[in-house]
């Protein structure tokens, strides 16, 4: 099973019964970027039945078929952060959990959106990172204004609004010193015309934002409508100081 630690840092133990199946499943390493995002109805219909009374924030309640090829250790880590947020009152009955794997290059789909109530994968998409974070593979992250870098950690989704990028979504960072200036920095989910396969092929990476997790314009509105108003978003990179110090992972 892959480890999500950096320089020997400890990652909480994975409790996924289905992990072995995921690692060996066809398409785990590479998922075609041309596939259309799942819809809530189609994903729910395709997902096997969930055990009665299973908590959606427990890894054991998820079936491999519903996860869309995400690294099972990362998914377990995101669920742990979400559980801790709910337990500490930072989130209340989140309907969705979105996960960004910034350890993957921008040319790969690295954003997953899950419906926690139906145990369904709603979207699996490309997502841009901040221009200050790196080229195709981001390696630098920040909470500072004007850094133009992406931030790591757990966020709660806020209200949708119409801005210069059209329909957009405000984010509130829940981790002090890591992402808690997200609203101040105007770190939001929005559509961007530089997020597409053609751009990735032409320049070897997606276009980059000023730190926002920008998505394809075609799916921005349905994605935002699905996750707004209290969903959770978990942005991951194997940064030792964050993994070891996060209030939601320790």
BAKOL-118780 format. One line per 2 residues: number of its first residue (from 1); their letters; for each residue x, y, z of N, C-alpha, C, CB. Coordinates in pm, whole numbers, plus 32768, in hexadecimal, padded with zeros to 4 digits. Glycine has a CB too. Layout:
N
NUM) a) X:Y:Z:X:Y:Z:X:Y:Z:X:Y:Z  ...
END
This chain:
250
1) xx) 8054:7F89:8000:8000:8000:8000:8058:807D:8000:7FA0:8000:807A  803C:80E0:7FAE:808F:8156:7FA9:8089:81A5:802A:8067:81AE:7F36
3) xx) 80F8:81E4:804F:80FD:8237:80C6:80F6:82C9:809B:817E:821B:8119  80B2:831C:80EC:80A3:83A8:80CB:80F4:83FE:8128:8011:83D1:80D0
5) xx) 8167:83CB:8153:81BB:8418:81AD:8230:8453:8162:81EB:83C2:8222  826D:84B9:819A:82E2:84F7:815E:8354:84EE:81C3:82C6:858B:8134
7) xx) 83C7:84C5:8194:8440:84BF:81E6:8429:8472:8267:8471:854B:8205  83DB:8406:825B:83C8:83B1:82CE:835B:83DD:832D:8444:83A6:8318
9) xx) 8310:8447:830B:82A6:8475:8364:8238:840E:836D:826E:84FA:8335  81F7:840A:83E2:8192:83A4:83FA:810D:83CE:83BF:8182:838A:8490
11) xx) 80C8:836F:8382:8041:8385:8352:7FE7:8327:839F:8035:836E:82B8  7F71:8353:83CB:7F16:82FA:8416:7EF9:827A:83CB:7E92:8341:8433
13) xx) 7EE9:820F:8415:7ED6:818B:83D9:7E56:8187:8386:7ED1:811F:8445  7E5D:8142:8319:7DEA:8134:82C1:7D93:80C2:82F0:7E16:811E:822F
15) xx) 7D0F:80DB:82F2:7CB3:8073:8320:7C5C:8042:82AE:7C5D:80A7:8391  7C85:805D:8234:7C33:8034:81C2:7C3E:7F9F:81AA:7C5D:8080:8146
17) xx) 7BD0:7F59:81B5:7BCC:7ECB:8193:7BE2:7EB8:80FF:7B47:7E8D:81BD  7BBA:7F1E:80B0:7BC0:7F11:801F:7C42:7F42:7FE4:7B4E:7F5B:7FE2
19) xx) 7CA5:7F68:8034:7D1C:7FA8:7FFF:7D65:7F51:7F9B:7D79:7FCE:806F  7D78:7ED1:7FBC:7DC3:7E7A:7F62:7D81:7E72:7ED9:7DD0:7DEF:7F9E
21) xx) 7CFD:7E6E:7ED9:7CB6:7E66:7E59:7CCA:7EE4:7E08:7C22:7E4E:7E70  7CD0:7F55:7E4C:7CE2:7FD3:7E04:7D6C:7FDD:7DC4:7CCC:8048:7E62
23) xx) 7DD2:7FB6:7E11:7E59:7FC4:7DDE:7E6F:7F70:7D62:7EBD:7F9D:7E48  7E2E:7EFC:7D5B:7E43:7EA3:7CEA:7DD9:7EB3:7C7F:7E46:7E16:7D18
25) xx) 7D76:7F0A:7C97:7D0A:7F19:7C36:7D3C:7F57:7BB5:7C99:7F6E:7C70  7D08:7F2B:7B42:7D2F:7F68:7AC3:7D0D:7FFC:7AC6:7CE9:7F22:7A4C
27) xx) 7D6B:804C:7A95:7D51:80DB:7A8E:7D78:8125:7B0C:7CC2:80F3:7A71  7DAE:80E1:7B72:7DD5:8127:7BED:7E43:818D:7BD1:7E05:80C3:7C56
29) xx) 7EA6:8165:7B7F:7F15:81C0:7B66:7EEE:822F:7B06:7F8B:8174:7B30  7E9E:8212:7AA2:7E7D:8275:7A3C:7DEA:826A:7A19:7ED4:8264:79BE
31) xx) 7DA2:82DB:7A1F:7D16:82DF:79FB:7D08:833F:7986:7CBC:8309:7A73  7CC5:8315:791C:7CBD:8365:78A3:7C85:83EF:78C0:7C68:8320:783A
33) xx) 7CC9:8458:7892:7C9C:84E0:78AB:7C26:8505:7856:7D0B:8540:7894  7C08:84B6:77F1:7B9B:84DA:7798:7B14:84AF:77CC:7BB2:849E:7710
35) xx) 7B11:8462:7837:7A92:8433:786D:7A41:84A6:78A5:7AA9:83C9:78D8  79BD:84A3:7894:7967:850B:78C9:7955:84F5:795E:78DF:850C:7881
37) xx) 7940:8563:79AD:792A:8554:7A3C:78A9:8507:7A56:7925:85DD:7A80  78AB:84BB:7AC3:7833:8472:7AEA:77C9:84D2:7B1A:7853:840A:7B55
39) xx) 774C:84B1:7B07:76E0:84FC:7B43:76B5:84B5:7BC1:766A:850E:7AE2  7671:84FC:7C19:7646:84BF:7C97:75EE:8446:7C7E:75FC:8525:7CEE
41) xx) 7592:8451:7C1D:7535:83E4:7C04:757C:836A:7BCC:74C8:8410:7BA5  75D2:837F:7B68:7615:830E:7B2A:7677:82CD:7B88:765B:8339:7AAB
43) xx) 76BF:8320:7BD6:7720:82E7:7C33:76DB:8297:7CA0:7775:8355:7C71  766D:82CB:7CD3:7626:8283:7D3C:75EE:8200:7D09:75B5:82D9:7D74
45) xx) 75BD:8200:7C8B:7585:8187:7C52:75F0:811D:7C3E:7541:81A6:7BCE  766B:8149:7C1F:76D7:80EA:7C04:7718:80B5:7C83:7740:812B:7BAE
47) xx) 7704:80FC:7CF4:7747:80D5:7D6F:76FF:8062:7DB3:7751:814B:7DCD  7749:7FFE:7DE5:770A:7F92:7E2E:76C9:7FC5:7EAD:7770:7F26:7E4E
49) xx) 7670:7F77:7EE6:7628:7FA0:7F5D:7687:7FB9:7FD1:75C1:7F37:7F83  7667:801E:8021:76B6:8040:8096:767F:7FF5:810E:76B6:80DA:80AF
51) xx) 76D2:7FBF:8165:76A0:7F79:81DA:7644:7FD1:822E:7714:7F48:8230  75DC:7F96:8266:757D:7FE1:82B6:75C4:8024:832C:750C:7F85:82E9
53) xx) 759E:80A0:8347:75D0:80ED:83B8:7665:810D:83AD:75B6:80A2:8438  76A0:80FF:833A:772E:811E:832A:7741:81B4:8328:7767:80DE:82A8
55) xx) 77A6:81E3:836F:77C4:8271:836E:7812:8291:82EF:7815:829B:83EC  77EA:82FA:82A6:7832:831C:822B:78BF:834E:8245:77E6:8384:81DE
57) xx) 78E0:836E:82C2:7966:839D:82E2:79C0:832C:8314:795F:840B:8349  798E:82B2:8310:79E0:823C:832E:7A0A:81FB:82AC:7993:81D8:8388
59) xx) 7A8A:81E3:829C:7ABD:81AC:821F:7A7E:8126:81FC:7B52:819D:8227  7A5D:80D6:8263:7A28:8052:824A:79A0:8054:8206:7A1F:8006:82CB
61) xx) 795B:80C5:820B:78D6:80CD:81D1:78D8:80E6:813A:7887:8139:8214  794F:80FC:8102:795A:811C:8074:7986:80A2:8024:79BC:818F:805E
63) xx) 7948:808F:7FB2:796C:8023:7F58:79D0:8056:7EF0:78EF:7FE7:7F14  7A2D:8004:7EC9:7A95:802C:7E6A:7A5A:8065:7DEA:7AEE:7FB7:7E49
65) xx) 79EA:802F:7DBF:79B0:805B:7D40:7982:80EB:7D44:793C:8002:7D1C  796E:8122:7DBC:793A:81AB:7DC8:79A8:8214:7DCE:78E5:81B7:7E43
67) xx) 7A27:81EB:7DD6:7A91:824A:7DF7:7ADA:8285:7D7F:7AF3:8208:7E4E  7AC8:824F:7D0A:7B01:828E:7C93:7B98:828D:7C8A:7AD3:8317:7C8D
69) xx) 7BD9:822A:7CC7:7C6A:821D:7CB6:7CBE:8274:7D0F:7C8C:823A:7C2C  7C84:82B6:7D72:7CD5:8306:7DCE:7D30:82AA:7E20:7C7B:835B:7E2C
71) xx) 7DA4:82DC:7E46:7DFC:8291:7E9E:7DAF:8273:7F20:7E82:82E1:7EBC  7D9F:81F5:7F46:7D4D:81D4:7FBB:7D83:820F:803C:7D42:813F:7FCA
73) xx) 7E07:821F:8046:7E40:825B:80BE:7E1A:82EE:80C7:7ED8:824B:80BF  7E1C:8333:8055:7DF3:83BE:8052:7D60:83CC:8075:7E0F:83FB:7FC8
75) xx) 7D0C:8375:8040:7C7E:837C:805E:7C65:8367:80F4:7C30:8313:800C  7CAB:8308:812F:7C9E:82F0:81BE:7CCB:836A:820E:7CEF:8276:81E6
77) xx) 7D35:83AB:81E2:7D68:8422:8225:7D01:8494:821E:7DED:844E:81E6  7CC4:84A5:81A9:7C5E:850D:8199:7BE5:84F2:81F2:7C31:8516:8106
79) xx) 7BBC:8473:81FC:7B4D:8451:8253:7B70:846B:82E6:7B27:83BF:823F  7BEA:8450:830C:7C13:8469:8396:7C0A:84FF:83B5:7CA4:8437:83AD
81) xx) 7C3A:8552:8359:7C31:85E3:836E:7BA0:860F:8379:7C77:862D:82FB  7B4A:85D7:8324:7ABC:85FB:8327:7A7B:85D0:83AB:7A72:85BB:82B1
83) xx) 7A9A:8557:83D8:7A63:8528:8458:7A8A:8584:84CA:7A93:8499:8476  7B08:85AD:84CD:7B37:8603:8538:7AF6:868D:8530:7BCF:8610:8532
85) xx) 7ADF:86BE:84B8:7A9C:873F:84A9:7A0F:873A:84E2:7A99:876A:8415  79C8:86CF:84C5:7940:86BF:84F9:7944:86B0:8591:78FA:8646:84B8
87) xx) 799F:865F:85C3:79A8:8647:8654:79C7:86C7:86A0:7A11:85DD:8671  7A13:8720:8662:7A3C:879C:86A6:79E2:8812:8687:7ACA:87BF:8680
89) xx) 7978:87FA:863C:7919:8864:8621:793F:88C3:85B2:7904:88B1:8699  79A9:88A3:8567:79D2:88F9:84F7:797F:88E0:847B:7A65:88E2:84D8
91) xx) 7936:8871:8479:78DC:8850:840A:7863:8809:8444:7923:87F7:839E  77F2:8818:8402:7777:87DA:8432:7733:878F:83C1:7717:8845:846E
93) xx) 7731:870C:83CA:76F0:86B7:8367:7714:86DE:82D8:765A:86BD:8379  7794:86DB:82B4:77BB:86FF:822B:777F:869E:81C6:7853:8702:821C
95) xx) 7748:86D4:815B:770B:867E:80F6:776F:8649:8092:76A0:86C7:80AF  77E0:868F:8083:7843:8666:8021:78CF:866F:805B:7839:86BC:7FA3
97) xx) 7927:861E:8023:79B6:8625:8041:7A01:862A:7FBD:79E5:85AA:8099  7A49:8696:7FA8:7A9C:86A6:7F30:7B2E:8691:7F57:7A87:8732:7EED
99) xx) 7B79:864F:7F02:7C05:8631:7F1F:7C5A:865B:7EA8:7C1A:8599:7F3F  7CC3:86A9:7EC3:7D25:86CF:7E5D:7DAA:868F:7E82:7D33:876B:7E50
101) xx) 7DE5:8648:7E24:7E67:8608:7E39:7ED1:8658:7DEF:7E66:8573:7E0A  7F0E:86B8:7E35:7F73:870C:7DF7:7FF9:86C4:7DE6:7F87:878A:7E49
103) xx) 8002:8647:7E0E:807B:85FA:7DEF:807A:85C9:7D5F:808A:8582:7E4F  800A:85DB:7D1B:7FFE:85B9:7C8E:8011:8636:7C39:7F76:8577:7C70
105) xx) 8043:8626:7BBD:8053:869A:7B65:7FCC:86CF:7B36:80A9:8676:7AED  7FCD:874B:7B08:7F50:878B:7ADE:7F15:874C:7A61:7F67:881F:7AC6
107) xx) 7F65:8703:7A15:7F35:86C1:799C:7EE2:8645:79BA:7FAA:869D:7944  7EDD:861A:7A38:7E8C:85A7:7A60:7E13:85D7:7AAD:7EDE:8544:7AB4
109) xx) 7DA6:858A:7AA3:7D31:85A7:7AF6:7D56:858D:7B88:7CB6:8550:7ACB  7D49:85F2:7BD9:7D75:85E5:7C65:7D10:8622:7CC7:7DFD:8626:7C78
111) xx) 7C97:863A:7C99:7C2B:8669:7CEE:7BB9:8603:7CEA:7BF9:86F5:7CC1  7B90:85D5:7D61:7B1E:857A:7D6F:7AB7:85BE:7DC8:7B4A:84EF:7DAA
113) xx) 7A38:85B0:7DA4:79CB:85E5:7DF7:796D:8572:7E17:797F:865B:7DAE  795A:8559:7E98:7906:84EA:7EC6:7889:851D:7F0D:7956:848F:7F24
115) xx) 7819:84DC:7EF1:779D:84F3:7F3A:77A1:8498:7FB5:771E:84D8:7EE1  77A7:84D3:802A:77B6:8484:80A3:7735:843C:80CA:77E3:84DB:8115
117) xx) 76C5:846A:809A:7646:842B:80BF:7628:83B1:8068:75D5:848F:80B4  7647:83BB:7FE8:762B:834B:7F8E:76A5:82F4:7F73:75F5:837E:7F0B
119) xx) 771A:8319:7FAA:7796:82D1:7F91:77B4:82CB:7EFB:778E:8242:7FCC  77A4:833B:7EB6:77B8:833F:7E26:7826:83A1:7E01:7735:8365:7DDF
121) xx) 786F:8380:7D97:78CE:83DC:7D5B:7882:8437:7CFC:7940:838F:7D12  7885:84B9:7D17:783C:8518:7CC4:7892:8550:7C53:7809:858A:7D19
123) xx) 7911:856E:7C6F:796B:85A8:7C0B:79F8:8570:7C1E:796C:8642:7C15  7A3D:855E:7BAF:7ACC:8540:7BAF:7B08:8598:7B43:7AEA:84A6:7B96
125) xx) 7B56:85FD:7B6B:7B74:866B:7B11:7C04:869C:7B19:7B18:86DC:7B2E  7C2A:86E4:7AB0:7CA3:8735:7AB3:7C8E:87A9:7B12:7CC8:8767:7A25
127) xx) 7CF9:87D8:7B50:7CF1:8850:7BA4:7D78:8896:7BA2:7CC8:882C:7C37  7D75:8919:7B96:7DF0:8968:7B8E:7E25:8987:7C1A:7DD7:89EB:7B41
129) xx) 7EA7:89A7:7C20:7EE3:89D9:7C9C:7F19:8A65:7C85:7F53:897A:7CCD  7F47:8AA5:7CEF:7F7A:8B2D:7CE7:7FFE:8B36:7C9D:7F89:8B66:7D70
131) xx) 8011:8BA4:7C57:808D:8BB5:7C08:8108:8BBC:7C61:8084:8C32:7BB3  80F8:8BE3:7CDE:816A:8BE6:7D39:818D:8B5F:7D73:814E:8C45:7DA8
133) xx) 813A:8AFB:7D59:8152:8A76:7D92:81AC:8A1F:7D3D:80D0:8A31:7DA6  81BF:8A42:7CBE:8213:89F3:7C68:81DB:89E9:7BDC:8225:8969:7CA1
135) xx) 821E:899C:7B88:81F5:898D:7AFD:8188:8921:7AF1:826E:896B:7AA3  81A9:88AF:7AB5:8144:8845:7AA9:8129:8801:7B2E:8171:87DE:7A42
137) xx) 8191:87EF:7B7D:8185:87AE:7BFF:819D:8816:7C6C:81E8:8736:7C0D  8138:8836:7CBC:814C:8899:7D27:819E:8860:7D98:80C5:88CA:7D5C
139) xx) 81F5:88B2:7DD0:8247:8886:7E41:824C:88EB:7EB2:82D4:8869:7E11  8215:8963:7E9C:821C:89CE:7EFF:818F:8A00:7F1D:8275:8A44:7ECC
141) xx) 8171:8A0D:7F9E:80EB:8A31:7FC9:80F3:8A9E:8032:809F:89B6:7FFF  808A:8AEE:803A:8090:8B60:8094:8005:8B8B:80C0:80D8:8BD4:8051
143) xx) 8003:8BD1:8131:7F8A:8C0F:8167:7F91:8CA7:8158:7F77:8BE9:81FB  7FFD:8CD8:811D:8018:8D68:811B:7FD6:8DAE:80A5:80AD:8D81:8118
145) xx) 7F9B:8E23:80BC:7F67:8E74:804D:7FD7:8E98:7FEC:7F23:8EF4:8081  7FB2:8EA3:7F6E:800E:8EC8:7F02:8077:8E5F:7EE3:8052:8F48:7F25
147) xx) 806E:8DEA:7F21:80D0:8D81:7F03:80B0:8D3B:7E80:80D5:8D1B:7F74  8032:8D42:7E55:8003:8CFB:7DDD:8018:8C64:7DE6:804A:8D31:7D61
149) xx) 801A:8C33:7E61:802D:8BA4:7E76:7FAB:8B63:7EA7:809E:8B8B:7EDB  7F9C:8AE5:7E87:7F2F:8A98:7EBD:7F48:8A7C:7F51:7F1C:8A14:7E6F
151) xx) 7EDD:8A5D:7F99:7EE7:8A38:8027:7EBC:89A7:803A:7E90:8A96:807E  7EF4:896A:80A0:7ED3:88E0:80C2:7E69:88DC:812E:7F4F:8894:80EF
153) xx) 7E3E:8864:8150:7DEC:884F:81C5:7D57:884A:81AB:7E06:88B8:8225  7D0C:8854:8218:7C7B:8844:8216:7C35:88CB:820C:7C4C:87F8:8292
155) xx) 7BD6:88D4:81AF:7B85:894B:819B:7AF2:8926:81AA:7BA0:898A:810F  7AA3:8989:81CE:7A11:897C:81C9:79DD:89D6:8159:79D0:89A2:8252
157) xx) 7982:89A2:8108:794D:89F3:809B:78EA:8A5A:80D0:790B:899A:8031  78EE:8AD0:8096:7896:8B3C:80BE:7829:8B55:8057:78E4:8BBA:80D6
159) xx) 780E:8BD5:8041:77A2:8BFC:7FE9:77D1:8C0C:7F59:7764:8C7D:801A  7778:8BF2:7EFD:7792:8C0A:7E6F:7774:8C9C:7E4F:773C:8BAC:7E15
161) xx) 77B4:8CD0:7DE7:77A0:8D5A:7DBE:77C7:8D68:7D2B:77F2:8DBC:7E17  77A1:8DD7:7CF0:77C8:8DF5:7C66:783A:8E5A:7C6B:774F:8E2C:7C12
163) xx) 78AD:8E36:7C37:7922:8E8D:7C37:795D:8E9C:7BAC:798B:8E59:7C97  79D9:8EC8:7BA6:7A1A:8EE0:7B24:7A30:8E5F:7AD6:7A9F:8F26:7B38
165) xx) 7A2D:8DED:7B1D:7A39:8D6B:7ADA:79B2:8D26:7ACD:7A9B:8D11:7B26  7946:8D70:7ADF:78C1:8D34:7AD9:789B:8CF6:7B5E:78BC:8CCC:7A6A
167) xx) 784C:8C8D:7B57:781B:8C4B:7BCF:7891:8C0F:7C1B:77B3:8BDD:7BAC  78A3:8C39:7C98:7919:8C15:7CE6:78F0:8BF1:7D74:7980:8C88:7CE7
169) xx) 794E:8BBB:7DC0:792F:8B89:7E46:799C:8BB1:7EA9:791F:8AF0:7E44  7973:8BF4:7F14:79D3:8C1B:7F7B:79F6:8BA3:7FD2:799A:8C8D:7FD1
171) xx) 7A72:8BA4:8004:7AA5:8B39:805A:7AD6:8B75:80DD:7B15:8AEA:8014  7ABC:8B2E:814A:7AEF:8B55:81CD:7B53:8AEC:81FB:7A7B:8B65:8235
173) xx) 7BD1:8B15:820A:7C38:8AB9:823A:7C27:8A9F:82CE:7CC3:8AF1:821E  7C2E:8A22:82F6:7C17:89FA:8381:7C96:89E4:83D0:7BC5:897D:8384
175) xx) 7D0A:89EE:838E:7D88:89CF:83D2:7DDA:8A4D:83EA:7DDA:896A:8381  7DE8:8A6F:846A:7E2E:8AEA:848E:7EBE:8AE9:845E:7E29:8AFF:8526
177) xx) 7EE4:8B54:841B:7F6C:8B62:83E8:7F87:8B15:8368:7FCA:8B35:8450  7F28:8AC2:833E:7F39:8A70:82C6:7EE2:8AA3:8254:7F17:89DC:82E4
179) xx) 7E63:8ABC:8272:7E08:8AEB:8208:7D9C:8B49:823A:7DC7:8A74:81C4  7DA9:8B7A:82B8:7D3C:8BC8:82F3:7D30:8C56:82BC:7D50:8BCD:8387
181) xx) 7D85:8C7B:825E:7D78:8CFD:821C:7D3C:8CF0:8190:7E01:8D42:8214  7D00:8C7C:8177:7CCB:8C63:80F2:7C63:8CCA:80C7:7C8D:8BD9:80EC
183) xx) 7C07:8CED:811F:7BA1:8D4F:80FB:7BE0:8DD9:80E5:7B33:8D57:8169  7C3B:8DFD:813B:7C83:8E7C:812C:7CCF:8E81:80A7:7CE4:8E8F:81A1
185) xx) 7D06:8E10:807F:7D53:8E08:8002:7CFA:8DF5:7F87:7DB7:8D97:8009  7C77:8DE8:7F9B:7C19:8DCC:7F2E:7C3D:8D4A:7EE7:7C18:8E41:7ECA
187) xx) 7C5E:8CE4:7F36:7C75:8C5E:7EFF:7BED:8C1C:7EEE:7CD4:8C08:7F5D  7BC3:8C0B:7E73:7B3C:8BDA:7E55:7B43:8B70:7DE8:7ADF:8C4F:7E2A
189) xx) 7AD8:8B23:7DDD:7AC9:8AC8:7D6C:7A85:8B16:7CFC:7A77:8A47:7D92  7ABF:8B11:7C85:7A82:8B56:7C12:7AAA:8B0F:7B92:7AAD:8BEC:7C0D
191) xx) 7A63:8B2B:7B29:7A86:8AF6:7AA7:7AF2:8B4A:7A65:7A0C:8AEE:7A4D  7B45:8B0A:7A14:7BB0:8B51:79CE:7BC8:8B10:7947:7C32:8B54:7A22
193) xx) 7BD4:8B62:78DE:7BE4:8B2A:7857:7C6E:8AEF:783F:7BCA:8B95:77F1  7CCA:8AFC:78A0:7D4D:8ABC:7894:7D50:8A31:78D3:7DB8:8B14:78D4
195) xx) 7CDE:8A03:7903:7CD5:897C:793B:7C90:8922:78D5:7C87:897C:79C4  7CDF:88DC:7886:7CA9:8881:7821:7D1B:882C:77EA:7C62:88CE:77AE
197) xx) 7CF9:87C0:77A9:7D5D:8764:7772:7DB1:87A2:7704:7D1A:86E8:773D  7D73:87FA:76B4:7DBD:8837:7646:7E30:888D:767B:7D60:888C:75F0
199) xx) 7E17:88DB:76E3:7E80:892D:771F:7EEC:88D5:775B:7E45:8989:778B  7EC4:886B:779D:7F26:8810:77D9:7F81:87D3:776F:7EDE:87A2:7826
201) xx) 7F47:87AC:76FE:7F98:8772:7692:7FF4:87DA:7653:7F3E:8735:7626  7FC3:8853:7642:800F:88B9:75FC:8087:88EC:764B:7FB5:892D:75DB
203) xx) 8077:88FA:76CF:80E4:8935:771D:811B:88DA:778B:80B5:89B5:775A  80EC:885F:778E:8121:8800:77EF:80ED:8814:787C:81B4:8809:77F1
205) xx) 808E:8869:788E:804D:8880:790E:7FCF:88D1:78F6:80AC:88C9:7971  7F78:88D4:7959:7F06:892F:7952:7F35:89BE:7967:7E9B:8909:79BC
207) xx) 7EDF:8A1D:7945:7EF7:8AA4:7972:7EEF:8AA6:7A0A:7E92:8B08:7933  7F21:8B12:7A46:7F25:8B18:7AD8:7ED7:8B92:7B0A:7FB6:8B1E:7B0A
209) xx) 7EA6:8B86:7B83:7E55:8BEE:7BC1:7EAB:8C43:7C1D:7DDE:8BB1:7C0E  7E69:8C98:7C6A:7EAE:8CE6:7CD2:7EA6:8CA0:7D59:7E72:8D74:7CDC
211) xx) 7E8B:8C1E:7D54:7E80:8BCE:7DCD:7DFE:8B83:7DD7:7E91:8C25:7E46  7DA0:8BA3:7D7E:7D1C:8B64:7D81:7D1D:8AD9:7D41:7CB7:8BBD:7D3B
213) xx) 7CCB:8A7E:7D73:7CB7:89FD:7D30:7C53:8A0F:7CBD:7C83:8991:7D94  7C85:8A3A:7C4A:7C31:8A55:7BD5:7C13:89D5:7B89:7C74:8ABC:7B78
215) xx) 7B9A:89CC:7B52:7B6D:8955:7B0B:7B3D:897A:7A7F:7AFD:890E:7B59  7B18:8916:7A31:7AE6:8930:79AB:7A66:8984:79B0:7ACC:88AB:7960
217) xx) 7A58:89E9:795A:79DE:8A3B:795C:795F:89E9:7949:79E5:8AA5:78F0  7969:897D:78FB:78F2:892D:78DE:78B6:88EB:7959:7913:88C4:7878
219) xx) 790A:88D1:79BD:78D5:888A:7A32:78D6:88E0:7AB0:7927:880B:7A4B  7902:895D:7AA5:790C:89B2:7B1B:7886:89C3:7B61:7944:8A3A:7AF4
221) xx) 781E:89E4:7B16:779C:89FE:7B55:7761:8982:7B97:773B:8A34:7AEE  7756:8910:7B52:771F:889A:7B97:7774:886B:7C0B:770D:8829:7B36
223) xx) 77F8:8876:7C00:784E:884D:7C6E:7838:88A8:7CE7:78E2:8851:7C42  7837:892A:7CD1:7824:8988:7D40:779C:8975:7D81:7832:8A19:7D0E
225) xx) 7735:8962:7D31:76AF:894C:7D6A:76AB:88CE:7DC0:7647:8943:7CFC  76FB:886A:7D9A:76FB:87EC:7DE5:7741:87F8:7E6C:773F:877F:7D93
227) xx) 77A7:884F:7E75:77FC:884F:7EED:77EA:88C9:7F45:788B:8844:7EC6  77A3:892E:7F1C:779C:89AD:7F66:7757:899D:7FEE:7752:8A15:7F13
229) xx) 776B:8A04:8041:7722:8A11:80C0:773A:89A0:8122:768F:8A1A:80A4  77B8:898A:8143:77D6:892E:81B0:7815:88AA:818E:775E:8913:81F7
231) xx) 7838:8895:810F:7885:881E:80EC:7915:882D:811C:7882:8805:8054  7963:87C3:8110:79EF:87C7:8137:7A48:87AE:80BF:7A0C:8761:81A6
233) xx) 7ABD:87EF:80C0:7B21:87DB:8058:7BA7:87C2:809C:7B29:8857:7FF7  7BED:8759:806F:7C6C:8732:80A9:7CD7:8738:803D:7C65:86A3:80E8
235) xx) 7D38:8792:804E:7DA4:87A3:7FEC:7E24:8766:8025:7DBB:883B:7FC9  7E5B:8704:7FDD:7ECA:86B3:800E:7F4B:86C9:7FBF:7EA4:8621:800B
237) xx) 7FB9:86C8:8008:8040:86BA:7FD1:8095:8682:8044:807B:8747:7F9A  80F7:862B:8027:8144:85ED:8095:81A9:864D:80D3:818D:8573:8062
239) xx) 8177:86B9:810D:81CB:871B:8151:81D6:86F3:81E5:8190:87AC:8143  824D:86D7:8210:8263:869E:8294:822D:86F5:8305:82F6:8686:82A9
241) xx) 8245:8778:82FE:821C:87CF:836C:8184:87D3:8379:8252:885C:8357  813D:87D3:8307:80AB:87D4:830D:8075:874E:833D:8071:87F7:8284
243) xx) 80A5:86E0:8306:8073:865C:832F:808A:8642:83C4:80B8:85EE:82DD  80FA:8673:83F6:811A:865C:8483:80D7:86BE:84E1:81AD:8663:8498
245) xx) 80AA:8731:84AD:8075:8797:8505:7FE2:87B7:84F4:80C1:8810:84F3  7FA0:877D:8491:7F15:879C:8477:7EBD:8776:84EE:7EE5:8754:83FA
247) xx) 7E67:87D3:8516:7E0A:87B9:8584:7DA2:8752:8560:7DC6:883A:85AD  7D90:8737:84DE:7D2A:86D9:84B3:7D60:8650:848F:7CE1:8710:843E
249) xx) 7DE4:8640:849B:7E21:85BF:847B:7E6E:8584:84F2:7E7F:85CD:8404  7E6B:85C9:8564:7EBA:859C:85D7:7E66:85A9:8657:7F3E:85EE:85E4
END
